[in-house]
Amino acid sequence: MHFQELGFLEKQWGELILSYLLASKMEARVKRRAFILLVSCIWVPMAVLGGTGNATVSSLSRPKVVNFGALFTINSVIGSSVIPAILAAVDDVNADSTVLSGTKLNVVLQDTNCSGFIGTIDALQLMEKEVVAAVGPQSSGIAHVISHVMNELRVPLLSFATDPTLSSLQYPYFLRTVTNDYFQMYAIADMVDYYGWKEVIAIFVDDDNGRNGISVLGDALAKKRAKIYYKAAFSPGATKSDIDDLLVSVNLMEARVFIVHVNPDTGLSFFSKAQSLGMMSSGYVWIATDWLPSALDSSDSVNKDTMHVLQGVVALRQHTPDSDQKKTFASRWKNLKSIKTSRFNSYAVYAYDTVWLVARALDLFFKDDGNVTFSDDPSLRDTNGSSLNLSSLRVFDQGQKLLQILVGMNFTGLSGQIQFDPQKNLIHPAYDVLNIVGTGLRTIGYWSNYSGLSVTAPEVLYTKPANTSTSNQHLYNAIWPGETIRRPRGWVFPNNGKPLRIAVPFRVTFEEFVKKDKGPSGVKGYCIDVFEAAIDLLAYPVPHVYILYGDGKRNPSFNSIVYDVAQNKYDAAVGDISITTNRTRIVDFTQPYMESGLVVVAPVKEIKSSPWAFLSPFTVQMWGVTGAFFLFVGFVVWILEHRMNPEFRGPPRQQLVTVFWFSFSTMFFAHRENTVSTLGRCVLIFWLFVVLIINSSYTASLTSILTVQKLTSGIEGIDSLISSPDPIGVQDGSFAYNYLIGELRVPQSRLRIIKSEDEYVSNLQKCPQGGGVAAIVDELPYVELFLSNNKCIFRTVGQEFTKSGWGFAFQRDSPLAIDLSTAILQLSENGELQRIHDKWLSNNGCSSQNNQVDDTRLSLKSFWGLYVICGGACLIALVVFFCRVYCQFLRYAPETEEPEISEPESARSSRRTLLSRSFKDLIGFVDKREAEIKDILKRKNSDNKKQISHSSDVQRNSPA
């Protein structure tokens, strides 16, 4: 009996008995019996309702049965694994007395039949059954629609839809009990980055799940500086012919990395089509999302032909850790109800855990005095004649309370830890990275949002600090299509017959670098030869065609060439294109094949020789110090040699001449006087070393001065050029024009555009006074060629004030730029790059730096160290010499007779005698010959010994 009818009977019985009591005014005994009958009339319908469905009114005990719904396509890859798992979980819950004691859990199954419309209708019918929660659906389209209904009826939806756009912010009652595809797409992006690919082709079903998943993939790849080259979508009901056409079209494209995000029920046939087109061979990369492992895991046996087709495919599978619970469940699988296959996929364990999640949450719900009651929604009213019966959809009064309990649950199930993050997704999302080899699936690693790619299971990594650095990303070697372990390049030149469109600047100046030609290619030059040599080193052919850029009347704008490459007007640009910061923001450059940088070119003239040019090598200070040291050293040597060397003795005039002659003759190592003293020889050795350095430096400086050229304009480098008001020349089309204005703040009015090499020469020769320029700022390769062509009548001044290089420009993320960079390095290493340079560019280089006279003059600051060393040696020698002389002087005394006096008077007399010796006596002593002093001291020592001997004899002979 319908519960509305029971309620009506209850009401009628109550009114009847109350009326009877009031009318008859029975005795108390009769009244008691009547009251019991009234309570029975009210209670019996409630008991009936409690036994057949969820309680509709509050009661003092738990309901005997609680309904929850399940929305799945039963005859599908996911449904065939999920339904037996749900039924098994319900049985396990009802058999467990510790959970929902006294209450049975009942599942209401609704088959969505792989139809969005039918699935939506089934979901609405399920809501009429007054379920407290719903598990599913697997379809993202149905989930989007039914989530609105769940919000209105306050029934938690524990969904298996992986669409990343299903958000708990939009749908508060939406919980996802499987891994969100958001994380799967980031796992694929990490794999693409790990293998170094930059472009992928996404093949997907054009439904909510496919579109939204691929959209997230595009965002994830962009963060890795990669991109989706093409989105190949096909309708859910696509025919074999439609899929054939789609595969043919993508096979003509450049990218060879395919991301397949399709339905597990029809996806396997997709690879058979690819196999027939030769797309499962070497060079191709196929990455499938978790649909492929789901299909393979739940199949009783996979056809050998199917596995042969899938060889080398890499796929992701939702990671569920190995545990005893999971092994027990697997052993029970064949004995479960409603099984259609002997194996199950990962969705089965998630379904089992979801039922237990509902059961545990309801247990807490009832323990917290929760009641399962429903009420009408005033906003749901049937219109006249409508058969939709919308009024049968009732609101779960305490659905918000149950939702909060579900969100706060935390337990360990078959799939691992069951706990939700703030976005109501399961925490610790992780995937197994699988490689299909032979007849099975081989695990080559794992991905988790905790540590990225790893060969260690995620549950082990959770116990360690998170590390998502690039160096920490690892996978085992995969076997790719074609049975190779070599990483596929990931791209080829498209098979659509279109060659690479290469823009080449149509130059007017310096045509040695690139110019128009009547040959097959249409262009030739240094840059073209370098590009062709690099192309020849690649392991694959590169069909290309050169397109001249410009009108041939003036140099084109190189910024415009680069911009047009970035705008896909050209595939690449080859020529003398400088690598600058602004250009690298819009295109990719190869490794530089020529060094470059901005330099300043100025006119020069030769300096006429001067009669006094021989004085130019040294500054006045240097000349003065050098002359003073010549005299000082001569004087020191004279002092050290005077007492023992006859060549340094004689009349004062002769000795003065000897000092001067000896001093200056050492300049040419022509001194004829010999040094005999040890100290004199030491001083002379130091001095001759100083003289050798000074002579060599003087000779080199004088040679440079006599051959030097002088700047006509007086510009010494970029700093003096900027500070001057004179005009500056810039080559037409060069980036130097914008650099001088934007970076160096040079007024635009000072810049002169130079359009030909003749204008180069004429502007430099005229100088600012004649309407020319003070100097020209240009790139070093142009300047070197210009100077060589004009016999070095001009010079570069100052230093190269920017550092850059020339490279070939390609569109952003073009893999050809990387391969050509490697080829250019090979050309540099094997010497081919230098041979091409020698073929086109002259080797007669000019001096890159103009040396002025003032720059070549030698000052004292370059030699003061030598003078300090020599001066120190002289001073030390003098100190040692005078100390030795003074010691001799103290031992020396004149041969005069002294009166005999007592001992105290003799000591006092000796002190007075030493103090009375005059400076004149000391000078006279120093002037004596060394041999003479030694004789006197020797004789004096002998006399002293005789006196001591005589005194001793007298003392022995005297009476006591």
Beta strands, then each sheet from edge to edge (+ up, - down):
strand 1: 65-72
strand 2: 104-111
strand 3: 134-135
strand 4: 157-159
strand 5: 174-176
strand 6: 199-205
strand 7: 227-234
strand 8: 257-261
strand 9: 285-288
strand 10: 314-318
strand 11: 374-376
strand 12: 394-396
strand 13: 410-413
strand 14: 416-419
strand 15: 430-437
strand 16: 440-448
strand 17: 452-454
strand 18: 500-505
strand 19: 515-516
strand 20: 523-524
strand 21: 544-549
strand 22: 572-573
strand 23: 587-589
strand 24: 594-596
strand 25: 598-606
strand 26: 709-711
strand 27: 728-731
strand 28: 751-754
strand 29: 775-779
strand 30: 794-797
strand 31: 804-806
strand 32: 809-811
sheet 1: 2+ 1+ 3+ 4+ 5+
sheet 2: 7+ 6+ 8+ 9+ 10+ 15- 16+ 17-
sheet 3: 11+ 12-
sheet 4: 13+ 14-
sheet 5: 21+ 18+ 22+ 32- 23+
sheet 6: 19+ 20-
sheet 7: 24+ 31-
sheet 8: 26+ 25- 29+ 27+ 28+
sheet 9: 26+ 25- 30+
end
